[in-house]
Amino acid sequence: MRSTYALIITILFLTPYLKSGGQACTTLGQTPATAFPVCGTSVFTQSTVPICATNDIFVPGCSGSGSANYQNKNPFFYRFTCYTAGTLGFLITPLTNQEDYDWQLYDITGRDPNEIFTNNTLVVTGNWSGSYGVTGASASGVNFIQCASVPADNAPTFAQMPTLIVGHTYLLMVSHYSDTQSGYTLQFAGGTAVITDPLLPRATNATISCDGRVVTLKLNKKIKCSSLTSPGTEFILNPAAATVISAVGDSCTSSFDVDEITITLSGTLPNNNYELIIRPGADGNTLLDNCDRGIPDGETIPFVYNPPIPIFADSIGTPGCAPDSLRLYFPKKIFCSTIASDGSDFLVSGGPQSVNVIGASGQCIAGQTEFVTVRLSSPLVQNGTYLLSLKAGVDGTTIIDECGLELPLQSLSFPIADTVNPEFSITNQLGCRFDTLFFSHSGANQVNLWTWSINNQISSGINAAAILPASSTNTIKLVVGNGVCKDSLTQTLILDN
């Protein structure tokens, strides 16, 4: 498997003697984790830059020398992937005169992007010139990191183009030192690397909710949240048993792109086969990827809606030896709020050992669980076949599945094995210099595995024998099991005759 590799380019305006305040960066795109996804075919315009700064930045060859304080001041981050190896050229062009930007490149492969603030080894290259005007990476750029300067120094604003590696992911952070909030444009040009994803956007599948009112659409790659209209005008149904009234990307509140969309319908669909059709929305386009390429007009995704029916629990987890709880699995998720915590939705019966249910709970995520753990008043230790029954709890109902349907009454059987006793008997046939000893186990409780260790000499079977010195100290160990339960016993045997 080919690993992914990530780099971050940081662009910051900096003078040798100033340090910005510590106002938190909260706007989307102003932290490494919420970077803009970009590709190499567009010019990206940031018209304004909110004022903020949170962390010091390490700059190789510059930090610790001179009086500059390097920070992520007024930053924006841009994330992209290399699809063909080569050099990366880019231009950052201020929208007004006498504006200064700086940048820095990081390698964050397999790491949290926020590590750029703590791991100095991630830095690749950068440019921190204080000169005004266009900055970036070009073929004529210097082959070192230009440290912070004042505009009068006319220090070079371009660094040599870094070489990108195919399959690696990079992140560009842009920051404006002057607190004017004037923006810039970012354009990738001049290099040989390809950072435009060749994969065209397509829909992969659609599923319908239990109530027949919500369709979940999955895509083969992320599309821009901004290309999705909130009324969902990009979607229609065939047959038109309902209309689309909203569409929401599952991550659009915390990022700029999304690969799963929740589509709400005007009413419950009747039982039928359907197609979800994608078309240009009210904004004039279908769903666009980060290179502004759209899902084809008229793309159809089939799905089927069948009204839900009550489900039955499908299995009990293997109980193991002397279980004091049982795990019951279901084909759909269960609402945790419908599980009576006292376990009154469940009953254990049918076996030779009487036991009460004292509690029940789920492993709840977003209020739902895939199984229920039923806790018992004591461990089950007697061999037999038992029944775990689902019944109405103290609330008057059984548990309820994710479709809002109450589960029918039912019982599932499960086996319990006896616990085992490793005690053994010893018979000594006395001799003059040596005794002959016979060791025997009863074989009770379905024991079918015996491992004897007599002074570290191993044997198997229900019985064992050994010839031992008549005057000796010996260690005898027996391990027994029945395929479910296992136990062992070690005895010290002293012979003195």
N, C-alpha and C positions, 0 to 999 in steps of 0.2 A: 504493500500500500504506500502510495506517495504521500508524504507528510506535507501539511500546509506551512507556509512561512510568511511572517508578517513584518512589516516595517511601518514606522510612523514618521512622517515629515512634519516638523514643527516650525511654524513661521512666527516670529516674534520681533517686534520693534524694541530696541534696547539702546540706552546710552550707558556709558561706563560708570555713572555715578548715581543713577536713580533706581528706585525700586517701588513698584506699584503697591497699592493697598491690597487687602485680602478679601475683597468682595466675592462671594461664592459664584461660581459659574453654573447656572441652572437652565439656560436655554438649550434646547436640543441642538446637538452639533458642537457644543462648546466643551464637551468632555470626550476623552478617548472612547468611552463605551457607547456614546450616542453619535458617532461620526456620520457625516453625509456619505452615502454610497455613491461613487462616481465611476465614469468610464472615460475613455480617451477621445470621444467623438464630440463632446460639447464644451462650450465655454461656460463656466460657472460664475455667477455674479452674486456677491454678497454686498448688498447695498448699504447695510448698517452693521456695526459690530458692537454688541452690548459690552459694557465695561465690566470686567471681572478679572480676578487672578487668585489662584489658590496654592500653587506649589512653586518652589524653586526648581530650576532646570540645570542639570549638569551638562557642561559643554567641554568636551575634551580639548586640552590645550589652552583653554580660556578660563574656566572656573578656577578660582584660587589665585589667579594672576590679575593684577590691576584692581580697579575698584568697582567693576561691574557686578550687578546682581541679576542673574538670568532667571526669568520666570515665564510661566505660561500666561502671559498677560493678554487679555482680550482675545482669546484663541477661538479658532474653529478648526475642526478635524474633518478630514476626507479619507474615506477608506476605498481601496481598490485592489484588484488582483491582477497578477501578471499571467497572460495566456501565451505569450511568445517572448522568450528571453531576449534581452537587449538593454540598451541604455534608456534612461528616463530623462526627458527634457520637459520643463514646464516654466511658465511665466506667471508671476503674480504682479498685476498692474494696478496701482492705486487709482481710485476714481477721482482724486484731487491731487494737486501738486503738493510738494513738500510733505509727503507722507512716507513713513519708513516701516518696512516689514522685515522680519528675520525668520529663518526656518531651520528645522533640524530633522534628520532622518533617523528612525529607530527600527530595530529588528525585534518584533514581538512574537515570533513563532511559538505557538503553544502556550502563550502567556496571557494573563489578564492585561489588557492595554494600559491599565493604570500603573503597571509596573514601570512605565517610562519615568515616573517620578522618584523611583526608589532603586532601580537597577541601572547603574552607570554603564554596564557592559552592553546595553542594548543600542547605544548610539552608533550610527554609521557615518553620517556626514551632516553638514549644515552650513549656514551662512548667517552671521550676526552683525553685518555691516550696518553702521548708522547712517549711511548715505541714502538720500531720497531717491524715489523712482522705482522702476521695474526691478524685480529680483527674481531669483529662481535658479535653475540648473541648465547649463548649456555646454556645448563643445568647447567654448573658449573660457569657461569658468576656471577659477583657481583650484588646485588639487589639494587644498587644505581648508579647514574650517576657519573662516574669517571671524575674528573676535569682535566684540562690541567696539564701536568707534563713535565719533561725532561727525556730523555731515561735512564739516570743513576738511576732514581727512581724505575724503573721496575714496574711501576703502572699497574694494571690489564687492559688488552686490551679487555676483553670480559664482556658483560653485561648479566644479566639474560634474557632468552628468553621472549619477550612480548607475551601476549595472543591476538590473532586476533579474530574478531567477524565475523560470516558468513554474507555475503552481503556487507561488508565494503571494501572500497578501500584504498590502502596504497601507499605511495611514498617513495622511498629510494634515498637519495642524497649522493653521494660520492665525497669527496674533498681531494686533495693532498696538504699538506702544503708546502713541499719542492718543489722549482721551477725547478725540473729536468725534468718534464713532463713524467716521467716514469709511466706506468700504473699499472693495477691490474686485477684480476679476481673476479667475484662475483658469489657465489654458494649458493643456498638455500638448507639447509640440517639440519637434526637433530630435527626438530620440528614436531608437529602433525597436524598443519594447512595445508589445501590444497589451493594452490593459482594457480592451473592449471584449466583453464576454461573447464568444461565438454562439452560445446557446440562446435560441430565440424563446420568448415567453409563450407558454401554453398552459392550458388547464389540464389537470391530471384526473381528478375525480370529484364527484359531488355526493354528499350524503344528506339524508333528511332526518330531522329530529323525530322523536316519538310522537309528538303532537301534530306532526305534519305541517308545521308553520315556519320552520327555520331550516335553511339549506346551508351546509358548510362546504365551501369550495376550496380545494387545494390546488396550488399551482406548482409548476416544475422549477420555479425560481422566484426570487423576490421581485415585486413590482413596486413602483412608487405609490406611496399612500396618497400623494397629491393627484394621481390619475384616477382615483376612485371617488365617485360622487356619493355623498351621504344618502341620497334617496335611492341609490342603486340603479340609476338610469342605464347602466351598461348591461342590464340583465332582463330577459323576459323568459316566460315559461311556455312550453308547447307540450300538451294542450294548455291553453290559458285558463286553468281552473282557479288561478289566483294571480295577483299582481305583486311585484316587488315594491316594498315600501321603504326599505333601508338596507344599507350595506356597510359593514364595519370591518376594517382590518384588525386582526387580533393583536397586533403590536404597534399600531399607529400612534398610540399615545406616548410611546417611549422610544420610537425610532422613526426613520423616514421611509422604510420599505417593509413589505409584508408578503408572505406566501400562503396565508390562509385567510379567507373572507367569510364572515357570517352574514347571510342574506335572510332578511325577515320578509315573510309573505303577508298578504292582506287577510288571509283566512286559512283554515285547515284544508289540506288537499284531500280529495277523495282517493280511494284505492285505485292506482293506475300506474302505468309507465310514463315517465316524463323526460323531457330534455330541457336543460338550462342552456339558453342561447346567449352568447356574448355579442354585443354590438357597440357601436360608438355611443357614448353617453351624452348627457347635456353639455359636457365640456368639449365635445367634438372628437373624442378619441376613445378607443377601448382601453384596456389596462396596459400601461407602459412600463417597460423595465427601465433600469437606471441609465440605459443608452437611448431612451425614448423610442424603443421599438415596441410595437403593440401586439397583443394577442390578435390573431386574424378575426376580422369581422365575420360573424356567422358561426364561430366555433361553437360546437354543441357538446354537452356533457350529459350522458344519460344517467338516470337514477330511477329507482322504484320506491313507491310508498305503499306499504301495507300497514293498516292500523295495528297497533301492538296488541298482543294477547298476553295473559298472565304467564309468568315464567315459573319454572321449578328449579330449586337448588340442584346443581348437577353433580356435586361430589363432596366427599369429606376428605380432608387431608389425611395421609397415613398417620394413625395415632401414635405409633412408637411404643416404647415400654413405659408402663405405669403413667399414662397421660393424665394430667389434671385439667386439661383443656382440649377442645376440639375445634378445628377450623373448617367452616362450611363455605363452599365456593358457589358462585352464581354466574349465569351466562350474561347478566347485565349488572350494572352497578346498583347498589342499594343506598337509599337515603339514610344517612347515619341517624338523623333525628327520629326515625321510626323504629330504631332498635332499642328495646327496653333495657336500660342499664342493669336491672335486676335479673335479667335473663328469662323473664316470664314468657318470652316468645318461643321458648324451647323446652323440650322435655327429653330426658334420657331414660330408656326403659328396655325391657326385653332380655337382659343378660342375667347371670347368676348373682351379680353384685348390685345392690341398690345404691344409687347416688343421686344427689340433687344438683340442679343447675343454680348457681349463685350469682351469675353475671354474664353479660355479653357486650361486645364492643366491636367496632370496625377499625380499619386503618384508613382514617378519613382524610381525603384530599378534596377540597372544595365541597365539603359536605356530603361526599359519596364514598363508598367503599366497594371493593370487589369481593370481599369475603367478610365473614363474621366469626370472631373467636368466642366460643362458648366456654365459660369457666365452670368447673365442677367442684363440688363440696369436698371431694377426696379423690386421690388417684384411682384409676381403674386398674386392678391388679389380678382379676380372676378371668381365666380363659372363657371366651364365649362370644356370641354374636349379639350385639346391642342395637338399639334403634335410637336415632336422633330425630325427634319429631318437631316440626314447625307448627305452632299453634297461636291462637290469639293471646296477646300479652295483656298487661294490666290496663293498657289503653283501649282494649276492646278490638284491636286489629292485629293482623300479622305484620311483618315488615313490608315495606313498599319499595318497588324498584324505581329506577330513574325515569320511567315513563309514567309514574304516578299510579301504577297498578299494584293492588295488594296481592301478595303471593298466596296461592292456594295452600290449604293444609296438606302436609305430606310427611312421610317418614323415610329416612335413608338408613340402611344397615351398615354396620362397620364392625370389624373383628378386633378383639382384644386378646393379647397373649398373656399367659401366666408369667409372673415374675419367677426367677429361678433361684435355687439354693445350691451353692457350691460345696456344701459340707460333704465330706467323704469319710468312709470307714477304713480302718487299717487292721490287717491281720498279720501277725509276726510269727514266722516259722523259725524258731531259735536254732542257731547252729553254734559251733565251737568258736571259730574265728569270724564267721560271717553269718548274718541272718538273712533269711528270704522274706521279703515283705510284699504283701498284696494290698493294693489300694482299690477301692470300689466306690462308685457313685450310684445313687438310686435311680437316676434317669427320670425322676418325677418332673411334672410340669412341661412335658413335651421337649425336654432337653435332647438335642441331637448333635451337639458339638461339645467335645471334651478335649482339652489340651492340658496334658500333664507336664510339669517341670520338676524332675527329681534331681536335685543338685545340678540344675541346668541341663540335664539330659531330657530332651523333649520326646513325648509320645502322645498318641491319641487313642480314642476309644473309651468306652464306659469304665473299663478296668485298666489297671497298670500294675506292674511288678518290678521289683529291683532287689538285687543282692547287695547288702550294705555291710560294712565292717561292724562287728558286734559291739565295738566301742567306738562310737562316732556321733557327731552332730550333723544333722541333715536338714535341708530345706525342701519342703514339699509344697508345690503350688498347683492348684487346679483352676482352670478357667472353663466355665460352662456357658452354653447359650442355646436358645431355641429358635434362632432366626430373627427374633425381635428383641428379647431381653438377654442380657449377658451379666455375669457376675464372676468374682474370683475369690479364692481363699488361699492364704499362705500359712503353713504351719512349720514350726521347728520341731523336728523329731530327734530326740536324744536316745541313743542305744547305749546300754551299759550292762552287758552280761558277760 
